[in-house]
Amino acid sequence: MFIHWGPYSLASVEASWPIMRPKPGGITEAEYRALPSRFNPQKFDPNAWINLARTAGQEYMVFTTKHHDGFCMFDSSYTDYKIVNTPYGKDIVKELSGACDARGMRLGFYYSPPDMHNPNFRDTSKPASENWNGEPERPQWPLYLDYMQLQLTELLTKYGPVALIWFDGLNHQEKYDGERFLRLIHALQPATLVNDRIGVPGDYVTPEQFIPKEIPIKQAHFAGTDQRVNQELKLGVPRPEDFQLWETCMTINDTWAYNMHDHNYKSAQLLIRSLVEVASRGGNFLLNVGPQPDGEIQPEFQERLQAIGNWMAVNSDSIYGTTYGPIQGASGIRTTAKRESIFVHVFDWPSTSLDILGLQKKVISAHLMATGQQLKFRQSEAGLQIDLPAQAPDANVSVIMLRTL
């Protein structure tokens, strides 16, 4: 569960971007900056968020501690532009991290290196729209990097175990001296993962609002001179040591922050199939919610997360602990794998039988996860043919579990 939340939810606008790229007739920078004076989410309940995440089968959360606007949802000692100076008056990151720690929900922190509020990041006498990329050529820039270090130190020492730091560096990320912050994070919490958005590779890559069409492999192996790697790319299934860890983030509608006007919701079926697509290529799915100004998560999001959870209640074994499957690019199916099991996720249900070409492992049994029904099959050098009932047992995605030798 990705969570984009802050005073901007009051105005039903995206986080930070209205002051970076203002639109005619939209909220002004002055109006945006005044939003914290009205932010008082009295219905915020971290346990309700955790309950919803668990219902959906989500195993970790990533929370926006500071977005590009510079507003801190934690009680930082190094700025007054923060949650404890709103009518709410309490440290939301502390409340959320405490609840997550107590209930065994892993929590990661989104932290934006850009900061429209900090005068060492940019000349704040100018509109943010003129210099939102920051001004590293100014003599104040080293002071800004020190500010980042101080705040990251707070996040990594005052809020319990941190599963990951999710940077969002925007353009020219090299200006943040990413190696410095990798060293800091690893020194303070060695187990904390770091994404790839601060000018250094990090632990995993982060496609946004799309799912890679092929299994990502490490960039060092794209040289094109390695015959083995070229063969892997042709087959679409890399060796484990060449696989690039990845996580795609995606919204349920079209915006990251709460927007009362955005009703373009993805269907539950599309979200479930997106989860399967991601898992079939070895990735993690970071699905975003933007809580309402009062702290509750809107019903449309809850309904879809519940639907995902209903599907996961039956089929979670085909997702948790799996990696990319041995069959890639086949029409109508996606595969995941775990130990001696292969999970065939059927999007397009055939009328009588399913042909899986190119499957090398010896199959010893096949059954439908939704019903437990054992399925007859035949295997040859060409592949596997499975006899199916006339109707798909699940309208979203039906899963066949294969036991192999």
C-alpha positions in Angstrom: 0.0 0.0 0.0 1.4 3.3 -1.2 -0.1 6.3 0.7 0.1 9.8 -0.6 -1.4 12.1 2.1 -1.0 15.6 3.3 -2.7 19.0 3.6 -3.1 19.0 -0.2 -6.0 16.5 0.2 -8.1 19.4 1.5 -8.1 21.0 -2.0 -8.5 17.8 -4.1 -5.2 18.6 -5.9 -2.2 16.5 -6.6 0.7 16.6 -4.1 3.1 19.5 -4.8 2.6 19.8 -8.5 0.1 22.6 -8.4 2.9 25.0 -7.2 5.5 23.4 -9.5 3.4 23.5 -12.7 0.4 25.8 -11.9 -2.6 25.6 -14.2 -4.7 28.6 -15.2 -7.6 29.0 -12.8 -6.1 26.4 -10.4 -5.0 26.8 -6.8 -2.4 29.5 -6.3 0.9 29.0 -4.5 -0.2 31.1 -1.6 -3.4 29.2 -1.3 -1.6 25.9 -1.4 0.9 26.9 1.2 -2.0 28.0 3.5 -3.6 24.5 3.5 -1.7 23.2 6.6 -3.5 25.9 8.7 -6.8 23.9 8.1 -5.5 20.4 8.2 -7.1 18.5 11.0 -7.8 14.8 10.1 -9.8 13.8 13.2 -10.8 10.4 11.7 -7.2 9.3 11.0 -6.9 5.8 12.5 -3.6 4.0 11.6 -5.2 0.6 12.6 -8.0 1.1 10.1 -5.3 1.6 7.4 -3.5 -1.5 8.5 -6.8 -3.5 8.6 -7.5 -2.5 5.0 -4.0 -3.3 3.9 -4.3 -6.7 5.5 -7.7 -7.3 4.0 -6.2 -6.6 0.6 -3.3 -9.0 1.2 -0.8 -6.2 1.2 2.3 -7.0 3.2 4.0 -3.5 3.6 3.2 0.2 3.5 5.1 3.1 2.0 4.0 6.5 3.5 4.8 10.0 2.2 6.8 11.6 5.1 7.7 14.6 2.9 6.6 15.4 -0.6 8.2 17.9 -3.0 6.3 20.8 -1.3 8.6 20.3 1.8 5.7 19.8 4.2 6.7 17.2 6.8 4.2 14.7 8.1 6.6 14.0 11.0 7.8 16.2 13.8 11.2 17.2 12.3 13.3 19.4 14.5 14.7 21.2 11.5 11.6 22.9 10.0 8.4 24.6 11.2 6.6 23.4 8.1 5.2 20.2 9.6 2.2 18.3 10.9 2.6 19.3 14.6 2.0 22.9 13.6 -1.4 22.2 12.1 -4.7 22.1 14.0 -4.1 18.3 14.2 -1.0 18.9 16.3 0.3 15.3 16.4 3.1 13.4 14.7 1.3 11.2 12.1 4.4 9.3 11.1 4.9 8.4 14.8 1.3 7.3 15.1 1.5 5.1 12.0 4.9 3.7 12.7 3.8 2.8 16.2 0.7 0.9 15.0 2.7 -0.8 12.3 5.4 -1.9 14.7 2.9 -3.2 17.2 1.0 -5.2 14.5 3.9 -6.5 12.5 3.1 -4.4 9.4 6.3 -3.5 7.6 6.6 0.3 6.9 8.7 2.2 4.5 9.1 6.0 4.1 8.7 8.0 0.9 11.0 11.0 1.3 11.3 13.6 -1.5 14.8 15.1 -2.1 13.2 18.1 -3.8 11.9 20.6 -1.3 10.0 23.7 -2.5 9.9 25.2 1.0 13.6 25.1 1.9 15.6 28.3 1.0 18.8 26.3 0.6 17.1 24.1 -2.0 16.0 27.0 -4.1 15.6 30.8 -3.9 12.2 30.8 -2.2 11.6 34.5 -3.1 10.7 33.3 -6.6 7.6 31.2 -7.4 8.3 27.5 -7.2 7.3 27.1 -10.8 10.5 28.9 -11.8 13.1 26.8 -9.9 11.4 23.6 -8.7 14.4 21.5 -9.8 16.5 23.1 -7.2 19.6 25.3 -7.6 22.8 23.2 -6.8 25.0 25.9 -8.3 24.1 28.2 -5.3 26.5 28.2 -2.3 23.6 27.2 -0.1 23.3 23.7 -1.7 25.7 21.9 0.7 23.5 23.2 3.5 20.5 21.6 1.8 22.2 18.3 1.6 23.0 18.6 5.4 19.3 19.2 5.9 18.4 16.0 4.1 20.9 14.1 6.2 19.4 15.5 9.4 15.9 14.6 8.4 16.7 11.1 7.2 18.6 10.5 10.4 15.4 11.5 12.3 13.3 9.1 10.2 15.8 6.2 10.7 16.3 6.7 14.4 13.0 7.8 15.9 10.4 5.7 14.2 11.4 2.1 14.7 12.4 -0.3 11.9 12.2 1.1 8.4 11.6 -1.4 5.7 12.7 0.9 2.9 13.4 4.5 1.9 11.5 5.5 -1.3 13.2 8.5 -2.8 11.6 10.5 -5.6 14.4 12.7 -6.9 12.8 13.9 -10.2 15.4 15.4 -12.6 19.2 15.4 -12.4 19.2 13.2 -9.4 23.0 13.2 -9.3 22.9 16.5 -7.6 21.9 14.8 -4.3 25.1 12.9 -3.9 23.2 9.6 -3.5 26.2 7.6 -2.3 26.3 9.8 0.8 22.8 8.9 1.7 23.1 5.2 0.9 26.0 5.1 3.4 23.9 7.0 6.0 20.9 4.6 5.6 23.0 1.5 5.7 24.9 2.8 8.8 21.7 3.6 10.7 19.5 0.6 9.5 21.5 -2.0 7.5 18.4 -3.9 6.6 16.6 -0.9 5.0 16.2 -1.2 1.2 16.6 1.9 -1.0 15.0 2.5 -4.4 16.7 3.9 -7.5 15.6 7.6 -7.5 18.5 9.5 -6.0 21.1 9.2 -8.7 22.4 5.8 -7.7 21.2 2.3 -8.6 19.8 1.4 -5.1 18.4 -2.1 -4.4 15.5 -2.1 -6.8 14.0 -0.2 -9.8 10.6 1.6 -9.8 8.5 1.7 -13.0 5.6 4.1 -12.4 2.1 3.7 -13.7 3.1 0.9 -16.0 4.2 -2.8 -15.9 7.3 -3.8 -17.9 6.5 -6.0 -20.8 9.5 -8.2 -20.1 11.3 -9.4 -17.0 13.8 -6.7 -16.0 17.4 -7.8 -16.0 20.4 -5.9 -14.5 21.6 -3.1 -16.8 25.2 -4.4 -16.8 23.9 -7.4 -18.8 22.4 -5.3 -21.7 25.7 -4.9 -23.5 24.6 -7.3 -26.3 27.9 -9.2 -26.5 27.1 -12.0 -24.1 25.5 -14.8 -26.1 24.0 -16.4 -23.0 22.3 -13.2 -22.0 21.0 -12.7 -25.5 19.5 -16.2 -25.4 17.9 -15.4 -22.0 16.3 -12.2 -23.5 15.0 -14.3 -26.4 13.4 -16.8 -24.1 12.3 -14.0 -21.7 13.5 -16.0 -18.6 16.8 -14.8 -17.1 19.0 -16.6 -14.6 18.2 -15.6 -11.0 21.6 -13.8 -10.7 20.8 -11.6 -13.7 17.3 -10.7 -12.5 16.7 -7.0 -11.5 14.6 -6.5 -8.4 11.7 -4.2 -9.2 8.5 -2.8 -7.9 5.9 -0.9 -9.9 3.7 1.8 -8.3 0.2 2.5 -9.6 -2.8 4.5 -8.7 -6.4 3.2 -8.4 -7.8 6.2 -10.3 -5.7 8.9 -12.1 -4.2 10.8 -9.1 -1.9 10.0 -6.3 -3.5 12.3 -3.8 -7.2 12.4 -2.8 -9.2 14.1 -5.5 -13.0 14.2 -5.0 -13.4 14.9 -8.8 -11.4 11.9 -10.0 -13.9 9.0 -10.6 -11.8 7.2 -13.2 -11.4 4.1 -11.1 -9.6 1.0 -12.4 -11.9 -2.0 -12.1 -11.1 -4.7 -9.5 -10.5 -7.2 -12.3 -7.9 -4.9 -13.9 -6.1 -4.4 -10.5 -6.1 -8.1 -9.8 -4.7 -8.8 -13.3 -2.2 -6.1 -12.8 -1.0 -7.8 -9.6 -0.7 -11.1 -11.5 1.2 -9.4 -14.4 3.7 -7.9 -11.9 4.2 -11.1 -10.0 4.6 -13.1 -13.3 7.7 -11.0 -14.0 9.0 -11.2 -10.5 8.0 -7.8 -9.3 6.2 -6.2 -6.3 3.0 -4.2 -6.8 2.8 -1.0 -4.8 -0.8 0.1 -5.1 -1.6 3.7 -4.0 -4.4 5.2 -1.9 -4.9 8.9 -1.3 -6.8 9.2 2.0 -9.4 11.9 2.4 -8.8 15.1 4.3 -10.4 13.6 7.4 -8.0 10.6 7.3 -10.4 7.9 6.1 -9.9 6.0 2.9 -12.7 6.5 0.4 -15.2 3.7 -0.2 -14.3 3.2 -3.9 -10.7 2.4 -2.9 -11.9 0.1 0.0 -14.2 -1.8 -2.3 -11.4 -2.6 -4.8 -8.9 -3.5 -2.1 -11.5 -5.8 -0.6 -12.0 -7.5 -4.0 -8.3 -8.0 -4.4 -8.3 -9.5 -0.9 -11.1 -11.9 -1.8 -9.1 -13.1 -4.7 -6.0 -13.4 -2.6 -7.8 -15.4 0.0 -8.1 -18.2 -2.5 -5.0 -17.6 -4.7 -2.3 -16.1 -2.4 -0.1 -19.1 -2.7 0.4 -18.2 -6.4 1.7 -14.7 -5.4 3.5 -14.8 -2.1 7.0 -16.1 -2.2 6.9 -16.7 -5.9 9.1 -15.3 -8.7 8.7 -15.0 -12.5 7.4 -18.2 -14.1 9.0 -20.3 -16.8 6.5 -19.4 -19.5 6.6 -15.8 -20.6 4.8 -14.0 -23.4 2.1 -16.7 -23.9 -1.3 -15.3 -25.0 -4.0 -15.5 -22.3 -1.9 -16.9 -19.4 0.7 -15.7 -16.9 2.9 -17.9 -14.8 4.6 -17.6 -11.4 6.9 -20.2 -9.8 7.8 -21.3 -6.3 10.0 -24.3 -5.5 8.4 -27.3 -7.2 5.2 -25.5 -8.1 4.2 -23.6 -11.2 1.1 -21.4 -11.1 -0.8 -20.8 -14.3 -3.0 -17.7 -14.2 -5.6 -18.0 -16.9 -6.9 -14.7 -18.2 -8.7 -16.0 -21.3 -10.5 -19.2 -20.4 -10.5 -21.8 -23.2 -13.6 -23.9 -23.8 -12.2 -27.4 -23.3 -8.4 -27.5 -22.9 -5.4 -25.3 -22.3 -2.2 -25.8 -24.2 1.1 -24.6 -22.6 3.9 -24.8 -25.1 7.5 -25.0 -24.1 7.1 -26.2 -20.5 10.2 -28.3 -19.8 9.6 -29.5 -16.2 7.9 -32.8 -15.7 4.3 -32.2 -14.3 3.0 -34.7 -11.8 -0.4 -33.1 -10.9 -2.7 -30.2 -11.8 -5.6 -28.7 -9.9 -7.7 -25.6 -9.8 -7.0 -23.4 -6.8 -10.5 -22.0 -6.7 -12.2 -25.4 -6.3 -9.5 -28.0 -5.6 -10.6 -29.9 -8.7 -8.0 -32.2 -10.1 -7.4 -31.8 -13.8 -6.4 -34.4 -16.4 -3.4 -33.5 -18.5 -1.0 -34.8 -21.2 2.6 -33.8 -21.5 4.9 -34.2 -24.5 8.1 -32.7 -25.7 6.1 -29.8 -27.2 4.4 -28.9 -24.0 1.4 -29.5 -21.7 -2.3 -29.9 -22.5 -4.7 -29.6 -19.6 -8.4 -30.6 -19.8 -10.6 -27.8 -18.3 -14.2 -27.5 -17.2 -16.4 -25.4 -19.5 -16.6 -22.4 -17.2 -13.9 -20.4 -15.5 -14.1 -20.8 -11.7 -13.1 -17.2 -11.2 -14.3 -14.3 -13.4 -11.1 -12.3 -12.6 -8.3 -14.7 -12.9 -8.5 -18.5 -12.5 -5.3 -20.3 -11.3 -4.1 -23.8 -12.0 -1.4 -25.1 -9.7 1.1 -27.6 -11.3 3.3 -29.8 -9.2 6.5 -30.6 -10.9 9.6 -32.8 -10.5 
